[in-house]
Amino acid sequence: MRKALKYLLIGLLSLFVTACVQLVRNSGVNTLSAPSPAYLRIATLNVHYIVLRRQTGAWSLGDWERRKVALDLAFKAIAPDVIGFQEMESFAGGDNGDINLGLDWLLSQNPSYEAAAVGDWRRFPSTQPILYRDDRLNLIDQGWFFFSDTPDVIYSRTFNGSYPAFASWAAFSTDDGKRFKVINVHFEYKSRSNRLQSAALVAARIQPWIDAGENVVVLGDLNARNGARTQSILAEVGITFNPVKGSTYHFNRGLNLFGAIDHIGATADFHAETPPVVLRQEFNGEWPTDHYPVVVDYTISR
């Protein structure tokens, strides 16, 4: 009995030490420089959905009122030219998208930004908007496709029949005539098979654009760590991911237990002028969401 207890204590101690090592490895405060007019600042952030029928508790209306100022402060700290959001949904049940508290709030507080990858929810799933500075960029086109055997059927369920998941995208031009497309994705966290099939579908959709010489950015919550097969499927068609160091998901507690699952990648004519920056901090004494923002400054050669 004593021997078994000894081994149990050793095991628990080992787990504790491992957790402490992971926390140290995946933490650290990154400093984000002021935005430069010479660069294009691109970011991604999973903001977690709001449950409209829940008045209190995690991700409720009351919780949203607590964290919405923090979210706006985080947005202002990022100062993106383009940012893709995931889970920007005010969930009322079903697919109804009449209310989007997060999107409306950020647009009301940041008048120099417009929303792309949005529309009437009956024809355009609007829970993965792409916000952009309209004084630097012009919106050319937008679209979506679902991670499904019927990707062009709105709200179709994923390959294994789980909840609908999709990619939103938007095409932009700069004032000097450079064009690029941003693909905003949120792959499923439970099913590796779904993630791989979703990544393969994204690769198939963007390959004709890349083959035609278009500039493409893929960003979002991949629910896969650096070097995973999910990433390499996209790399095989020409997307380069600059490795993100440390955690990007923190359990809404600042607990940095594993490596980055949120990423930004781009084609060859996008040149990363800075390593990816992860803003691991509270704003106004609150966590804006359970993910950290990821930010990269790029230049485009053509």
C-alpha positions in Angstrom: 0.0 0.0 0.0 2.8 2.4 0.9 4.6 1.5 -2.3 1.5 2.3 -4.4 1.0 5.6 -2.5 4.6 6.5 -3.1 4.3 5.9 -6.9 1.0 7.9 -6.9 2.7 10.8 -5.2 5.6 10.6 -7.6 3.2 10.6 -10.5 1.3 13.6 -9.2 4.5 15.4 -8.6 5.7 14.7 -12.2 2.4 16.0 -13.6 2.7 19.1 -11.5 6.3 19.7 -12.7 5.3 19.1 -16.3 2.4 21.5 -16.0 4.7 24.2 -14.6 7.2 23.6 -17.4 4.5 24.0 -20.0 3.2 27.2 -18.4 6.7 28.7 -18.5 7.3 27.5 -22.1 4.0 28.7 -23.4 3.8 32.0 -21.6 5.6 35.3 -21.8 4.6 38.9 -22.6 5.0 40.0 -26.2 5.4 43.6 -27.1 3.5 44.9 -30.2 5.1 47.8 -31.9 3.1 50.8 -33.2 1.6 50.1 -36.6 3.7 51.3 -39.6 2.2 52.7 -42.8 4.9 50.7 -44.6 3.4 47.4 -43.4 0.1 45.6 -43.6 -0.9 44.5 -40.1 -2.9 41.3 -40.2 -4.4 39.6 -37.1 -6.7 36.8 -36.0 -8.8 36.4 -32.8 -11.4 33.9 -31.6 -13.8 35.9 -29.5 -16.2 33.1 -28.3 -19.9 33.2 -29.0 -22.4 34.9 -26.7 -25.4 32.9 -25.5 -28.4 35.3 -25.8 -30.7 33.2 -23.6 -28.2 33.1 -20.7 -28.3 36.1 -18.4 -25.4 35.2 -16.2 -22.5 32.9 -16.1 -19.8 32.1 -18.7 -20.4 33.6 -22.1 -23.8 35.0 -21.1 -25.2 38.5 -21.8 -24.0 39.6 -18.4 -20.5 38.2 -19.2 -20.5 40.0 -22.5 -21.2 43.3 -20.7 -18.3 42.6 -18.4 -15.8 41.8 -21.2 -16.9 44.0 -24.1 -14.8 47.0 -23.1 -11.8 44.7 -22.8 -12.4 43.4 -26.3 -12.5 46.9 -27.7 -9.3 47.8 -25.9 -7.6 44.7 -27.3 -8.8 45.6 -30.8 -7.4 49.2 -30.4 -4.1 47.8 -29.1 -3.8 45.5 -32.1 -4.7 48.4 -34.5 -5.0 45.9 -37.4 -5.4 46.7 -41.1 -7.2 43.4 -41.4 -8.4 41.0 -38.7 -10.4 37.8 -39.0 -12.7 36.9 -36.1 -14.0 33.4 -35.2 -17.1 32.7 -33.1 -18.3 36.3 -33.4 -21.8 35.0 -32.9 -24.7 36.0 -30.6 -26.3 32.6 -30.4 -30.1 32.5 -30.1 -30.6 28.9 -31.3 -30.5 27.5 -34.8 -28.8 29.5 -37.6 -30.6 32.8 -36.8 -28.0 35.7 -37.2 -30.2 38.7 -36.7 -28.2 39.8 -33.7 -24.4 40.1 -33.6 -23.5 42.0 -30.4 -19.7 41.7 -30.8 -19.6 42.9 -34.4 -22.0 45.8 -33.8 -20.0 46.8 -30.7 -16.6 46.9 -32.4 -17.9 48.7 -35.5 -19.7 51.3 -33.3 -16.5 52.0 -31.3 -14.1 52.0 -34.3 -15.6 54.1 -37.1 -12.5 53.8 -39.3 -13.3 50.1 -39.9 -15.7 48.3 -42.1 -16.9 44.6 -42.0 -16.3 42.2 -44.9 -17.5 38.6 -45.1 -20.9 39.5 -43.7 -24.4 39.7 -45.1 -28.0 38.6 -44.6 -27.5 35.5 -42.5 -30.0 33.6 -44.7 -27.6 33.8 -47.6 -24.2 34.6 -45.9 -23.0 33.2 -42.6 -21.8 36.2 -40.7 -20.2 34.8 -37.6 -16.6 35.0 -39.0 -16.4 38.6 -40.1 -13.2 40.2 -41.4 -12.8 43.8 -40.3 -10.6 46.1 -42.3 -9.4 49.8 -42.3 -11.4 51.4 -45.1 -8.9 54.3 -45.4 -6.2 51.8 -46.4 -8.0 49.0 -48.2 -10.9 48.6 -50.7 -13.2 45.6 -50.5 -13.5 43.8 -53.9 -15.4 40.6 -53.2 -16.3 38.2 -50.5 -17.6 34.7 -50.1 -17.9 31.5 -48.0 -17.8 27.7 -48.1 -18.7 25.1 -45.6 -16.4 22.3 -44.4 -18.8 19.7 -45.8 -19.4 17.3 -48.6 -21.7 20.0 -49.9 -19.5 23.1 -49.3 -21.7 25.5 -51.2 -24.9 24.7 -49.2 -25.2 27.2 -46.4 -25.1 25.7 -42.9 -24.4 22.2 -44.1 -23.0 20.0 -41.5 -19.3 18.9 -41.4 -17.9 15.8 -42.9 -18.8 13.6 -39.9 -22.2 15.3 -39.3 -21.2 17.6 -36.5 -22.1 21.3 -36.2 -21.7 23.5 -39.3 -18.2 25.0 -39.7 -17.0 27.2 -42.6 -14.4 29.5 -44.1 -15.3 33.1 -44.9 -13.1 35.1 -47.3 -12.7 38.6 -48.6 -10.7 40.1 -51.4 -9.0 43.5 -51.0 -6.9 46.0 -52.9 -4.5 48.5 -51.5 -4.3 52.1 -52.7 -1.3 51.3 -54.8 -3.2 48.5 -56.6 -1.9 45.4 -54.8 -4.6 42.7 -54.4 -4.9 39.9 -51.9 -7.5 37.5 -50.5 -8.0 36.6 -46.8 -9.4 33.2 -45.9 -10.7 33.1 -42.3 -11.1 29.6 -40.9 -12.2 27.8 -37.8 -11.5 24.1 -37.8 -13.2 21.7 -35.4 -11.3 21.0 -32.1 -12.7 17.5 -31.4 -12.3 15.6 -34.7 -8.8 15.3 -36.3 -10.5 13.8 -39.4 -12.7 16.8 -39.7 -9.7 19.2 -39.4 -7.8 17.3 -42.1 -10.7 17.2 -44.5 -11.4 20.9 -43.8 -7.8 21.8 -44.5 -7.9 19.8 -47.7 -11.0 21.6 -48.8 -9.4 25.0 -48.1 -6.3 23.9 -50.0 -8.5 22.8 -53.0 -10.4 26.1 -53.0 -7.3 28.4 -52.8 -5.0 26.4 -55.1 -6.5 27.9 -58.3 -6.1 31.4 -56.9 -2.5 30.7 -56.0 -1.8 29.0 -59.4 -3.2 32.2 -61.0 -0.6 34.2 -59.1 -3.0 35.7 -56.5 -1.8 36.7 -53.1 -3.6 34.7 -50.4 -3.6 34.8 -46.6 -5.0 32.0 -44.5 -5.7 32.8 -40.8 -7.8 31.7 -37.9 -8.3 29.1 -35.3 -6.9 25.9 -36.8 -7.1 23.9 -33.6 -3.8 22.5 -34.6 -0.3 23.2 -33.3 2.8 24.3 -35.3 3.9 21.6 -37.7 0.7 19.6 -37.5 -0.6 17.8 -40.6 -3.4 20.4 -40.7 -0.9 23.1 -41.4 1.2 21.0 -43.8 -1.8 20.4 -46.1 -2.1 24.1 -46.6 1.7 24.5 -46.9 1.7 22.1 -49.8 -0.3 24.5 -51.9 2.0 27.5 -51.1 0.9 28.8 -47.7 3.8 29.6 -45.3 3.1 29.8 -41.6 5.5 31.7 -39.5 5.7 29.7 -36.2 3.7 31.2 -33.3 5.6 30.7 -30.0 3.7 29.8 -26.9 -0.1 29.5 -26.2 -2.9 31.3 -28.1 -5.6 29.6 -26.1 -5.7 30.1 -22.3 -9.0 28.6 -20.9 -10.2 32.2 -20.2 -7.9 32.0 -17.2 -4.5 32.9 -18.5 -3.5 29.2 -18.3 -1.0 28.6 -21.1 -0.8 24.8 -21.1 -0.1 24.1 -24.7 1.3 25.6 -27.9 -0.4 27.9 -30.4 -3.6 26.8 -32.2 -4.3 30.1 -33.9 -2.1 30.9 -36.9 -1.5 33.3 -39.9 0.0 32.0 -43.1 0.4 33.6 -46.5 1.8 33.0 -50.1 5.3 33.9 -51.2 4.8 37.6 -52.1 3.7 38.3 -48.5 6.9 39.0 -46.5 6.6 38.9 -42.7 8.4 41.9 -41.3 7.9 40.8 -37.7 7.6 37.4 -36.0 4.0 36.7 -34.9 3.1 38.6 -31.8 0.7 37.1 -29.3 -0.9 39.6 -26.9 -1.1 37.6 -23.6 -2.6 40.2 -21.4 -5.8 41.4 -19.8 -7.4 44.7 -20.8 -9.2 46.8 -18.3 -8.6 44.0 -15.8 -10.5 41.4 -17.9 -9.8 38.7 -20.4 -11.6 39.8 -23.7 -12.0 36.1 -24.6 -10.4 32.7 -24.1 -7.9 33.1 -27.0 -5.1 35.6 -27.4 -4.8 37.8 -30.5 -2.1 36.8 -33.0 -0.6 39.7 -35.1 1.9 39.8 -38.0 3.1 42.8 -40.0 3.6 42.1 -43.7 4.8 43.8 -46.8 3.5 42.7 -50.2 6.0 42.6 -53.1 3.4 42.7 -55.9 
